Amino acid sequence: MRNLFLLALVAMLAACSPNQNWRQVTVDGTRLKVQLPCKPDRTTREVPLGGVSVPLTVVGCESGDAMLAVMTAALAPGADAQAVLQGWHKATLANLHAPQTQEAQAWQRPGFMPLGAAQRITAQGQRADGQAVTAHAVWGAYPEGDHVRVVHAVVYATKAQPQLAQTLFDGLQP
């Protein structure tokens, strides 16, 4: 009976694993809120988007064998968010060495713009070290003052993590 109790206690403690401690995080310099299952790391760096260098803000963390990240950048007033999202989508798949996209579908959340390039995908690819990886990703945009803010959220894992991805994507709030 004692061994059964200890086994049950270990199972309960594992269920309370800190790598699934969801919390709401506001992305610095934006009104964007995201839900992450672990304490996020943050960074900002200049990247080319839409032919112009812009500051890209990234929040992300590792949960189990999954890497979660949310990236966002403000586009210059008048920039074509549709074209930027399409380019970002292509660049992500190229980085993954993904031969094809699977389960591509339109993605819409309250507050986000209804753009054709606002999509959700699941793709099989490779990490930089050549190991197989599954990516669940979304791209979207929302109006913010006199400009548009683009957003890309992604879960990378060795095996598909649809529930983890769904929770991340549902937690995006402009």
C-alpha positions in Angstrom: 0.0 0.0 0.0 2.9 2.3 0.8 4.5 1.8 -2.6 1.1 2.5 -4.3 0.9 5.8 -2.3 4.4 6.8 -3.3 3.7 6.0 -6.9 0.5 8.1 -6.8 2.4 11.0 -5.2 5.2 10.9 -7.9 2.5 10.9 -10.6 0.8 13.9 -9.1 4.1 15.8 -8.7 4.9 15.1 -12.4 1.5 16.4 -13.4 2.4 19.7 -11.7 5.5 20.0 -13.8 6.9 23.6 -13.9 7.4 23.3 -17.7 3.7 23.7 -18.1 3.2 26.7 -15.8 1.2 28.9 -18.3 1.5 32.7 -17.7 0.4 35.8 -19.6 3.3 37.9 -20.9 3.1 41.3 -22.5 5.6 41.8 -25.4 7.8 44.8 -24.6 6.9 48.0 -26.5 3.5 46.6 -27.7 0.0 45.8 -26.5 0.4 42.2 -27.6 -0.2 39.7 -24.9 0.8 36.0 -25.2 0.4 32.9 -23.0 3.6 30.9 -22.5 4.0 27.7 -20.5 7.4 28.7 -19.0 9.4 31.8 -18.1 10.3 33.6 -21.3 13.5 34.8 -22.6 13.3 38.2 -24.5 15.4 39.8 -27.2 15.1 42.5 -29.9 17.2 42.6 -33.1 17.1 44.3 -36.4 15.8 42.1 -39.3 14.8 42.8 -42.9 11.0 42.6 -43.3 9.3 43.9 -46.4 12.7 45.2 -47.8 13.2 47.4 -44.7 15.2 46.7 -41.5 12.9 46.7 -38.5 13.3 45.8 -34.8 11.9 42.3 -34.3 10.9 41.6 -30.7 11.0 37.9 -29.6 9.7 36.2 -26.5 10.1 32.5 -26.1 10.9 29.6 -23.9 11.5 25.8 -23.9 8.9 23.5 -22.4 9.9 19.8 -22.4 11.3 19.1 -25.8 9.4 22.0 -27.4 10.7 25.5 -28.2 7.9 28.2 -28.3 8.5 31.7 -29.7 6.4 34.7 -30.5 7.9 37.3 -32.8 6.5 40.7 -33.7 7.5 43.9 -35.6 5.9 47.2 -36.4 5.7 47.9 -40.1 6.2 51.4 -41.5 2.9 53.2 -42.2 1.6 52.1 -45.6 3.7 48.9 -45.7 2.0 45.8 -47.3 1.3 43.5 -44.4 0.1 40.8 -46.7 3.4 40.7 -48.7 5.4 40.8 -45.5 3.5 37.8 -44.0 3.9 35.8 -47.3 7.6 36.5 -47.3 8.0 35.5 -43.6 6.0 32.3 -44.2 8.4 31.4 -47.1 11.5 32.2 -45.1 10.4 30.1 -42.2 9.8 27.1 -44.4 13.1 27.6 -46.2 14.9 27.7 -42.8 13.3 24.5 -41.9 14.2 22.8 -45.1 10.5 21.8 -45.2 9.7 20.1 -48.4 6.0 20.8 -48.1 3.4 22.4 -45.8 0.8 20.2 -44.2 -2.5 21.3 -42.8 -2.3 24.9 -44.0 -5.4 26.8 -43.1 -6.6 30.3 -42.7 -5.9 31.7 -39.2 -8.1 34.4 -37.6 -8.2 35.6 -34.0 -10.2 38.5 -32.5 -8.3 41.8 -33.1 -6.2 40.4 -36.0 -6.8 41.6 -39.6 -8.5 39.2 -42.1 -5.5 38.7 -44.5 -5.0 35.8 -46.9 -1.5 35.4 -45.6 -2.8 35.0 -42.0 -2.3 31.3 -41.9 -1.7 28.3 -39.6 0.6 25.5 -40.8 2.1 22.3 -39.6 5.3 21.4 -41.3 8.0 18.7 -41.1 11.5 19.9 -41.5 15.0 19.8 -40.1 16.8 21.7 -37.3 20.2 23.3 -38.1 21.9 20.1 -36.9 19.9 18.0 -39.3 17.5 16.4 -36.8 13.9 16.1 -37.7 11.5 18.8 -36.3 7.8 19.5 -36.5 6.8 23.1 -36.6 3.3 24.5 -35.8 3.2 28.1 -36.8 0.9 31.1 -37.4 1.3 34.5 -39.0 -1.0 37.4 -38.5 -1.2 41.2 -38.3 -3.2 43.8 -36.4 -3.6 47.6 -36.6 -1.6 49.5 -33.9 -1.9 53.3 -34.1 -0.8 54.6 -37.5 0.9 51.3 -38.5 0.4 47.5 -38.7 2.1 45.1 -36.4 3.0 41.6 -37.8 3.1 38.6 -35.5 4.6 35.1 -36.0 4.1 32.4 -33.3 5.7 29.0 -33.6 6.3 25.7 -31.7 9.2 23.6 -32.7 9.4 20.0 -31.3 10.7 16.6 -32.2 7.2 15.3 -32.5 3.9 17.1 -33.2 2.6 19.1 -30.3 -0.9 20.3 -31.6 -2.4 21.0 -28.1 0.7 23.0 -27.0 0.5 25.0 -30.2 -3.3 25.5 -29.9 -2.9 26.9 -26.4 -0.1 29.2 -27.6 -2.1 30.5 -30.6 -5.3 30.9 -28.7 -3.4 33.0 -26.1 -2.4 35.7 -28.7 -4.2 38.9 -27.8 -3.5 42.2 -29.6 
